Amino acid sequence: MLFGLFKKNKPTAAADFSFLGTDMHSHLVPGVDDGSDSVETSLELLRGFVEMGYQKIVTTPHTRPDYFPNTEADLRAGFERLKPAIAQANLPIEVEMASEYFVDYEFLQQQDINNLLTFAGKHLLIELSTYQPPPNLFDTLFQLKIKGYQLILAHPERYGYYASDFQQFEKLKDFGCQFQVNLLSLTGNYGKPTRDLAMKFFKQKMVDFLGTDMHTVKHLDSLKAMQQDGKLMRFVLEHEFRNASL
Ligand SMILES: [Fe+2]
């Protein structure tokens, strides 16, 4: 078993996150949501991504009208302010921007679903409330699906209301949602129930992507600490993810 692992993941079992290649969930556009608050912080977080072995970042500031008063234009303008600093820092990493869309019962009324920020073709990162799902969830997802979006559900392990009704997760999967688990859910960063649910997705082979959901330097420090946890890193490496396809 161990020999096979080394053979598959040479040269070392799990020194960093370079095996993922691409991260598709972070909040690096300064001043538009609860993520990075300055260009300097964004650069610090990007340097951290480089140190952890990532080659490409799709950063995904929140689109969530009830919490963050930003528009797509604000996100684009914020990213344009960040770009020259990235170029000047000469970081060996590719950086793109999309968004993490909060899907609630008003989503279809509030968003122009013909023009959403996507990546790798029409991949769309969506999140749900951590308290309760919108009553019209599958109607909304259906409208997105017929527009051709390939849905990636951010951190399903944080939607604990489905933990006792696991069939809902299977329904989401059958519907075509790909699941993106947060790396830090595996460390217990969001609590034990979230960790347990993340582990259940691994057991059921329901994990498609691993994401950082990086907001702050604190997250970066936690991810670097995770890299030192050989047992956890070996566990992660025993699975396959689709990050590098993005
Ligand atoms: Fe996020």
Residues whose N, C-alpha, C, O or C-beta is under 5 A from the ligand:
A	BS01	LIG	E100 D213
